Amino acid sequence: MPSLQPAPTCSWSGVLPAVTTQFDADLGVDFAATRAVQSALIEEGVHGLVALGTVGENNSLTAEEKRSVLRTAVEAARGRVPIVAGVSELTTAAAVAFARDAQTLGATGLMLLPAMVYVPTPRELEFHFRSVAQATRLPIMLYNNPPAYRVSIDVDSLGRLADIPNIVAVKESSPDPRRFTDVVNACGDRFALFAGLDDLVFEGISLGARGWISGLTNAFPRESLALYEALRAGDLPRARNIYRWFMPLLHLDAGHDLVQSIKLAEQIMGRGSERVRPPRLPLTGARREEVTRLVERAAATRKQVSQ
């Protein structure tokens, strides 16, 4: 592994929800509703927004829709919080083009995924990341999510990417919490770490992550902020209390139907619509009943963690 460069400045921290994209009854993008969701989260006190992530249904949007959703987020933020744009494309060329446009549209940074569908070798993965990073001045967070995308950004690859100054962070969504320590041991403080699985946020923050890219914050922003603040303050009894209350919902973020579950939770909490684009379909049957029960139980008992 090459010697690591001095750690660049990463200004992101705190709770950054992976915000949903809202659709109308015909499944067109409802930009007014999307902006309302974005604005409401900012007014609740979140520390930034990740637009066009998995929960934002990036890969269900056309190229022009992606750019319009990002423009909406930038306008909703009005400079109050950072807007990090997901970059999730089939090819390196398309990712480069979107990264350049995101910079023009006013995004604060990028959350960069491996190219979709194709499973690369480490050399190909690093080429993809380098190509996008070299095409923009924006700071970049790499997104490691082996269960969802079948690609693991191994620590050796991170070491080789350390010479790229605008790759500043890693969103870690491996289900193995040991990964946080492995990255720190291999790379020191070169990359800011962010917890990427909701049901591992306690472990992630405790092991050095400086922020949380969250799904369930879309439905329960105050409780998410309270959990983060307790962890950062070292108030472990309070953090454990909130985490244990929250855990049945946080597990939804790790399921294959996380988008439908989170959007249903939004709808139940009066914060958005459950509409999703095919091939996703709204939850039905026993699964819908289960998620509804979990959300309603949390809504009824939320006061116990607000003291």
C-alpha positions as CSV (number, residue, x, y, z in Angstrom):
1,M,0.0,0.0,0.0
2,P,1.4,3.4,-0.9
3,S,2.1,5.9,1.8
4,L,-1.0,7.9,2.8
5,Q,-1.3,11.6,2.0
6,P,-2.3,14.1,4.7
7,A,-6.0,13.9,5.4
8,P,-8.0,16.6,3.4
9,T,-10.7,18.6,5.1
10,C,-14.1,17.0,5.2
11,S,-16.8,19.5,6.4
12,W,-19.6,16.9,6.5
13,S,-20.7,15.5,9.8
14,G,-23.9,14.6,11.7
15,V,-27.1,13.1,10.4
16,L,-27.6,13.3,6.6
17,P,-30.8,11.5,5.6
18,A,-30.8,9.8,2.2
19,V,-33.9,11.7,1.2
20,T,-36.7,10.2,-0.8
21,T,-37.9,11.2,-4.3
22,Q,-41.7,11.8,-4.3
23,F,-43.9,10.7,-7.1
24,D,-47.4,11.7,-8.2
25,A,-50.3,9.4,-8.9
26,D,-49.0,8.7,-12.4
27,L,-45.5,8.0,-11.0
28,G,-44.0,11.1,-12.5
29,V,-41.6,13.0,-10.2
30,D,-43.6,15.3,-7.9
31,F,-41.1,18.1,-7.6
32,A,-43.2,20.2,-5.2
33,A,-43.7,17.2,-2.8
34,T,-40.0,16.3,-3.1
35,R,-39.0,19.8,-2.2
36,A,-41.4,19.8,0.7
37,V,-39.9,16.6,2.1
38,Q,-36.4,18.1,1.7
39,S,-37.3,21.4,3.3
40,A,-39.1,19.7,6.2
41,L,-36.0,17.6,7.1
42,I,-33.8,20.7,7.0
43,E,-36.2,22.6,9.3
44,E,-36.1,19.7,11.7
45,G,-32.4,20.2,12.1
46,V,-30.6,17.5,10.0
47,H,-27.0,18.3,9.1
48,G,-27.3,17.8,5.3
49,L,-29.1,15.8,2.7
50,V,-28.0,13.0,0.4
51,A,-30.1,13.3,-2.7
52,L,-30.4,10.5,-5.3
53,G,-29.2,7.7,-3.1
54,T,-30.7,4.3,-2.9
55,V,-33.7,5.6,-1.0
56,G,-34.0,8.4,-3.5
57,E,-34.5,5.8,-6.2
58,N,-31.6,7.1,-8.3
59,N,-31.6,4.2,-10.8
60,S,-35.4,4.5,-11.4
61,L,-35.0,8.1,-12.7
62,T,-34.1,9.4,-16.1
63,A,-31.0,11.4,-16.6
64,E,-33.0,14.6,-16.8
65,E,-35.1,13.8,-13.7
66,K,-31.9,13.2,-11.7
67,R,-30.7,16.6,-12.5
68,S,-34.0,18.2,-11.8
69,V,-34.3,16.4,-8.4
70,L,-30.8,17.7,-7.5
71,R,-31.7,21.2,-8.6
72,T,-34.7,21.0,-6.4
73,A,-32.6,19.9,-3.4
74,V,-30.1,22.8,-3.9
75,E,-33.0,25.2,-4.1
76,A,-34.6,23.8,-1.0
77,A,-31.4,24.0,1.0
78,R,-30.6,27.6,0.1
79,G,-27.1,27.1,1.4
80,R,-28.3,26.1,4.9
81,V,-26.9,22.5,4.7
82,P,-24.7,20.5,2.4
83,I,-26.4,18.7,-0.5
84,V,-24.5,15.5,-1.5
85,A,-25.6,14.0,-4.8
86,G,-25.6,10.3,-5.4
87,V,-23.7,9.2,-8.5
88,S,-25.0,5.8,-9.6
89,E,-24.6,5.1,-13.2
90,L,-24.1,2.1,-15.6
91,T,-20.8,3.4,-17.1
92,T,-17.9,5.5,-16.1
93,A,-18.6,8.1,-18.8
94,A,-22.2,8.6,-17.5
95,A,-20.9,9.0,-14.0
96,V,-18.3,11.5,-15.1
97,A,-21.0,13.5,-17.0
98,F,-23.4,13.5,-14.0
99,A,-20.6,14.5,-11.6
100,R,-19.8,17.5,-13.8
101,D,-23.4,18.5,-14.0
102,A,-23.9,18.1,-10.2
103,Q,-21.1,20.6,-9.7
104,T,-22.7,23.0,-12.1
105,L,-26.1,22.6,-10.4
106,G,-24.7,23.6,-7.0
107,A,-24.2,20.3,-5.2
108,T,-21.9,20.4,-2.2
109,G,-20.4,17.0,-2.8
110,L,-20.9,13.6,-4.3
111,M,-21.6,10.1,-3.0
112,L,-20.0,7.9,-5.5
113,L,-21.0,4.3,-6.1
114,P,-19.4,1.6,-8.2
115,A,-20.8,1.4,-11.7
116,M,-24.1,-0.4,-11.6
117,V,-24.7,-4.0,-12.7
118,Y,-21.1,-4.8,-13.7
119,V,-19.0,-6.4,-10.9
120,P,-15.5,-4.9,-11.4
121,T,-12.0,-6.0,-10.6
122,P,-10.2,-3.8,-8.1
123,R,-8.3,-2.2,-11.0
124,E,-11.6,-1.4,-12.8
125,L,-13.2,-0.1,-9.6
126,E,-10.3,2.2,-8.9
127,F,-10.3,3.4,-12.5
128,H,-14.0,4.3,-12.2
129,F,-13.5,6.2,-8.9
130,R,-10.4,8.0,-10.2
131,S,-12.1,9.0,-13.5
132,V,-15.0,10.6,-11.7
133,A,-12.9,12.3,-9.1
134,Q,-10.6,13.9,-11.7
135,A,-13.7,15.3,-13.5
136,T,-14.9,17.5,-10.6
137,R,-13.7,19.8,-7.9
138,L,-16.4,18.5,-5.5
139,P,-15.4,16.4,-2.4
140,I,-16.4,12.8,-2.8
141,M,-17.7,10.2,-0.4
142,L,-17.3,6.6,-1.6
143,Y,-20.2,4.3,-0.9
144,N,-19.3,0.8,0.2
145,N,-22.3,-1.5,0.3
146,P,-21.4,-5.1,-0.6
147,P,-24.8,-6.7,0.1
148,A,-26.7,-4.3,-2.2
149,Y,-24.2,-3.8,-5.0
150,R,-22.1,-7.0,-4.9
151,V,-18.9,-4.9,-4.8
152,S,-16.6,-4.4,-1.8
153,I,-14.2,-1.5,-1.7
154,D,-11.3,-3.3,0.0
155,V,-8.9,-1.5,2.3
156,D,-6.0,-2.0,-0.2
157,S,-8.0,-0.1,-2.8
158,L,-8.7,2.7,-0.4
159,G,-5.0,3.0,0.3
160,R,-4.3,3.3,-3.4
161,L,-7.0,5.9,-3.8
162,A,-5.6,8.0,-1.0
163,D,-3.6,10.1,-3.4
164,I,-6.8,11.6,-4.8
165,P,-7.4,14.8,-2.7
166,N,-11.1,15.2,-3.3
167,I,-12.0,11.6,-2.2
168,V,-12.5,12.6,1.4
169,A,-15.0,10.1,3.0
170,V,-16.4,6.6,3.0
171,K,-20.0,5.7,3.6
172,E,-19.7,2.3,5.2
173,S,-22.7,-0.1,4.7
174,S,-21.0,-3.4,5.3
175,P,-23.0,-5.4,7.9
176,D,-19.7,-6.1,9.7
177,P,-18.9,-3.4,12.2
178,R,-15.3,-4.5,12.3
179,R,-14.9,-2.8,8.9
180,F,-14.8,0.7,10.6
181,T,-11.7,-0.4,12.6
182,D,-10.1,-2.1,9.7
183,V,-10.4,1.1,7.6
184,V,-8.9,3.2,10.4
185,N,-6.1,0.8,11.0
186,A,-5.2,0.7,7.3
187,C,-5.8,4.3,6.4
188,G,-5.6,6.3,9.7
189,D,-7.7,9.5,9.5
190,R,-7.3,9.8,5.7
191,F,-11.0,9.2,5.1
192,A,-13.9,10.5,7.2
193,L,-16.2,7.6,8.0
194,F,-20.0,7.6,7.9
195,A,-22.3,4.9,9.2
196,G,-24.4,3.7,6.3
197,L,-26.6,1.0,7.8
198,D,-29.3,2.4,10.2
199,D,-29.1,-0.7,12.5
200,L,-25.3,-0.3,12.9
201,V,-25.2,3.4,13.7
202,F,-24.5,2.9,17.4
203,E,-21.5,0.8,16.5
204,G,-20.4,3.0,13.7
205,I,-20.4,6.3,15.6
206,S,-18.8,4.5,18.6
207,L,-16.0,3.2,16.4
208,G,-15.2,6.6,15.0
209,A,-17.7,7.5,12.3
210,R,-18.3,11.2,12.2
211,G,-21.8,11.0,10.7
212,W,-24.8,8.9,9.7
213,I,-26.3,8.6,6.2
214,S,-29.7,7.5,7.3
215,G,-32.9,6.1,5.9
216,L,-35.3,6.1,8.8
217,T,-34.5,9.8,9.5
218,N,-37.0,10.5,6.7
219,A,-39.8,9.4,9.0
220,F,-38.3,10.0,12.5
221,P,-35.9,13.0,12.2
222,R,-36.0,14.2,15.8
223,E,-35.3,10.8,17.2
224,S,-32.5,10.2,14.8
225,L,-30.9,13.5,15.8
226,A,-31.3,12.7,19.5
227,L,-29.6,9.3,19.0
228,Y,-26.7,10.9,17.1
229,E,-26.3,13.7,19.7
230,A,-26.3,11.2,22.6
231,L,-23.6,9.1,20.9
232,R,-21.4,12.2,20.2
233,A,-21.8,13.4,23.7
234,G,-20.8,10.0,25.1
235,D,-24.1,9.6,26.9
236,L,-24.3,5.9,26.4
237,P,-27.2,5.1,28.6
238,R,-29.4,7.6,26.7
239,A,-28.0,6.4,23.4
240,R,-28.7,2.8,24.2
241,N,-32.3,3.7,25.3
242,I,-33.0,5.4,22.0
243,Y,-31.3,2.8,20.0
244,R,-33.2,-0.1,21.6
245,W,-36.5,1.8,21.0
246,F,-35.5,2.6,17.4
247,M,-34.0,-0.8,16.4
248,P,-37.1,-2.6,15.1
249,L,-37.5,0.3,12.6
250,L,-33.8,0.6,11.9
251,H,-33.7,-3.0,10.7
252,L,-35.9,-2.0,7.8
253,D,-33.0,-0.1,6.3
254,A,-31.1,-3.4,5.9
255,G,-33.9,-5.2,4.0
256,H,-34.2,-5.6,0.3
257,D,-37.5,-3.6,0.4
258,L,-35.9,-0.7,2.4
259,V,-37.2,1.9,-0.1
260,Q,-40.8,0.8,0.1
261,S,-40.6,0.4,3.9
262,I,-39.1,3.8,4.5
263,K,-41.6,5.5,2.2
264,L,-44.5,3.7,3.9
265,A,-43.1,4.9,7.2
266,E,-43.0,8.5,5.8
267,Q,-46.6,8.2,4.7
268,I,-47.8,6.9,8.1
269,M,-46.0,9.7,9.8
270,G,-47.5,12.3,7.4
271,R,-44.2,13.2,5.8
272,G,-44.5,11.9,2.3
273,S,-46.0,9.3,0.0
274,E,-45.3,5.6,-0.3
275,R,-45.4,5.7,-4.1
276,V,-42.4,4.0,-5.7
277,R,-41.4,3.3,-9.3
278,P,-41.5,-0.2,-10.8
279,P,-39.9,-2.6,-10.6
280,R,-40.5,-1.7,-7.0
281,L,-44.1,-1.9,-5.9
282,P,-45.7,-0.7,-2.6
283,L,-45.8,-3.2,0.2
284,T,-48.8,-5.4,0.5
285,G,-50.1,-8.2,2.7
286,A,-48.2,-9.5,5.7
287,R,-45.1,-7.3,5.1
288,R,-47.2,-4.1,4.9
289,E,-49.0,-5.0,8.1
290,E,-45.7,-5.7,9.8
291,V,-44.1,-2.4,8.8
292,T,-47.2,-0.5,9.6
293,R,-47.3,-2.1,13.1
294,L,-43.7,-1.2,13.7
295,V,-44.1,2.4,12.7
296,E,-47.3,2.9,14.6
297,R,-45.8,1.3,17.7
298,A,-42.8,3.7,17.4
299,A,-45.1,6.7,16.9
300,A,-47.1,5.7,20.0
301,T,-44.0,5.3,22.2
302,R,-41.7,8.0,20.9
303,K,-42.2,10.2,24.0
304,Q,-40.3,7.7,26.1
305,V,-37.0,8.6,24.2
306,S,-37.6,12.4,24.1
307,Q,-37.1,13.0,27.8
